[in-house]
Amino acid sequence: MGNRLSKIYTRTGDDGTTGLGDGSRVSKDSLRVEAMGDVDELNSTVGVLLTETLEPAVNLLLVSIQHDLFDLGGELSIPGYVAIQESHVIALERALDTYNTALPPLKEFILPGGSRAAALCHISRTVCRRAERRIVSLADAETISPLCQQYLNRLSDLMFVLSRVVNRAAGRDDVLWRRDRGAASESPREP
């Protein structure tokens, strides 16, 4: 690695701009910076998920995903640079196929919950969807690799599947949405 950060604050962003990896400066609320921030937040949610006790294969997969997300953030920070390859997307598809095959078919929608780890998977899934939407907006305004969007699309699907996987590993059922539950006011909960 070329440069190491020896000083964390530089004061160069006090004017509302930030530096990109190519040396250019952009507004901190630009689409590119927003996309970078959403990918960074997604990576942080995966980090929180990794604090849970997970099966070793799931843990290893999530660590690999964190590295991919860091690379994706790097790609976004350097206009014209490409880090995410088709092989990254294919790896997610293979993981999806592997984990989804072992799950029972869905007959209802699933609500976030069950185990804490499953709920954290759902948080990662929803942040991933937001990052994907931001990259779609960025792609409408600037040229970026379509693989960024594809990667996040597969990753959000994988986080959904992993929520089910970690629930099963914890001996928990999926939390199913029930159409017939009645109005919320009809079944108050005791404090």
C-alpha positions in Angstrom: 0.0 0.0 0.0 1.4 3.4 -1.0 0.4 6.0 1.5 -0.6 5.4 5.1 -2.7 7.8 7.0 -0.5 9.4 9.6 -2.9 12.3 10.4 -6.6 11.7 10.5 -7.9 15.2 10.2 -6.8 17.4 7.3 -9.3 20.3 7.4 -9.6 20.0 3.6 -13.2 19.0 3.9 -14.3 21.9 6.0 -15.6 23.6 2.8 -18.1 20.8 2.1 -16.0 19.0 -0.4 -14.1 15.7 -0.3 -11.2 14.3 -2.3 -11.7 11.3 -4.6 -9.0 8.7 -5.2 -8.0 10.4 -8.5 -7.3 13.7 -6.7 -10.4 15.5 -7.8 -12.7 17.2 -5.2 -16.5 16.9 -5.2 -19.3 18.0 -2.9 -19.8 15.8 0.0 -23.5 15.4 -1.0 -22.7 14.3 -4.6 -24.2 11.1 -5.9 -20.8 9.5 -6.0 -20.1 10.3 -2.3 -23.6 9.3 -1.3 -23.0 5.9 -3.0 -19.6 5.5 -1.4 -21.2 6.3 2.0 -24.0 3.8 1.5 -21.5 1.0 0.6 -19.4 2.0 3.6 -22.5 1.8 5.9 -23.4 -1.6 4.3 -19.9 -2.9 5.1 -20.3 -1.7 8.7 -23.6 -3.6 9.1 -21.9 -6.7 7.9 -19.2 -6.0 10.5 -21.9 -5.9 13.2 -23.3 -9.1 11.9 -19.9 -10.7 12.2 -19.9 -10.0 16.0 -22.5 -12.7 16.3 -21.7 -16.4 16.6 -22.1 -17.8 13.1 -21.3 -21.0 11.4 -17.6 -20.9 10.2 -18.6 -21.0 6.5 -21.0 -18.1 6.9 -18.4 -16.2 8.8 -15.8 -16.8 6.1 -18.3 -15.7 3.4 -19.2 -12.5 5.2 -15.5 -11.6 5.7 -15.0 -12.1 1.9 -18.0 -9.9 1.3 -16.5 -7.2 3.5 -13.4 -7.2 1.4 -15.5 -7.0 -1.8 -17.4 -4.0 -0.4 -14.2 -2.2 0.5 -13.1 -2.8 -3.1 -16.4 -1.6 -4.4 -16.0 1.6 -2.3 -12.6 2.0 -3.8 -14.0 1.6 -7.3 -16.6 4.3 -6.6 -13.9 6.6 -5.2 -11.8 6.6 -8.3 -13.8 7.5 -11.4 -13.0 5.1 -14.3 -11.4 2.5 -12.0 -12.9 -1.1 -12.0 -12.5 -3.4 -9.0 -15.6 -5.6 -9.0 -15.4 -8.3 -11.7 -18.0 -10.7 -13.0 -16.3 -13.4 -10.8 -17.4 -11.5 -7.7 -21.0 -11.6 -8.9 -20.7 -15.3 -9.8 -19.3 -16.1 -6.3 -22.4 -14.5 -4.8 -24.7 -16.5 -7.1 -22.9 -19.7 -6.1 -23.3 -18.9 -2.4 -27.0 -18.1 -3.1 -27.5 -21.5 -4.8 -25.7 -23.4 -2.1 -27.5 -21.9 0.8 -31.0 -21.6 -0.7 -31.1 -25.2 -1.9 -30.9 -26.4 1.8 -33.9 -24.2 2.8 -37.5 -25.1 2.7 -39.5 -23.3 0.0 -41.2 -20.1 1.0 -45.0 -19.9 1.0 -45.3 -16.6 2.8 -43.4 -13.3 3.1 -40.9 -13.2 5.9 -40.6 -10.4 8.4 -37.2 -9.3 9.8 -36.5 -11.2 13.0 -36.2 -14.6 14.6 -32.7 -14.5 15.9 -30.6 -11.4 16.4 -28.2 -12.5 13.7 -31.1 -12.9 11.3 -32.4 -9.5 12.1 -28.9 -8.1 11.4 -28.9 -9.9 8.0 -32.1 -8.0 7.2 -30.6 -4.7 8.2 -27.7 -5.4 5.9 -30.2 -6.4 3.2 -32.1 -3.1 3.4 -28.9 -1.0 3.5 -27.7 -3.0 0.5 -30.9 -2.1 -1.4 -30.4 1.6 -0.6 -26.8 1.4 -1.8 -28.0 -0.3 -5.0 -30.6 2.5 -5.6 -27.9 5.1 -5.1 -25.7 3.4 -7.6 -28.5 3.3 -10.1 -28.9 7.1 -9.7 -25.1 7.5 -10.0 -25.1 5.3 -13.2 -27.8 7.6 -14.7 -25.5 10.6 -14.2 -22.0 9.2 -14.7 -20.3 6.2 -16.2 -19.8 3.3 -13.8 -19.4 -0.4 -14.3 -22.8 -2.2 -14.3 -21.1 -4.9 -12.2 -21.4 -2.7 -9.1 -25.2 -2.7 -9.3 -25.3 -6.4 -10.2 -23.0 -7.2 -7.2 -25.3 -5.3 -4.8 -28.4 -6.9 -6.3 -27.1 -10.4 -5.6 -25.8 -9.4 -2.2 -29.2 -8.2 -1.0 -30.7 -11.5 -2.1 -27.9 -13.4 -0.3 -28.5 -11.4 2.9 -32.1 -12.5 2.7 -31.2 -16.1 2.3 -28.6 -15.9 5.1 -31.2 -14.5 7.4 -33.0 -17.8 7.0 -29.8 -19.8 7.3 -28.8 -18.2 10.6 -32.3 -18.6 12.0 -32.2 -22.3 11.2 -28.7 -22.6 12.7 -30.1 -20.9 15.9 -33.1 -23.3 16.0 -35.4 -20.4 15.2 -38.2 -20.3 12.6 -38.6 -17.6 10.0 -41.0 -14.9 11.2 -43.8 -15.2 8.7 -46.1 -12.4 7.7 -49.7 -13.3 8.4 -52.4 -11.9 6.3 -55.1 -13.0 8.8 -53.6 -11.4 11.9 -56.4 -8.7 12.2 -56.0 -5.1 13.0 -53.2 -4.1 15.4 -55.7 -2.4 17.7 -57.6 -5.7 18.0 -54.7 -7.5 19.7 -52.9 -5.2 22.2 -49.8 -6.6 23.8 -49.2 -6.6 27.5 -46.3 -4.5 28.6 
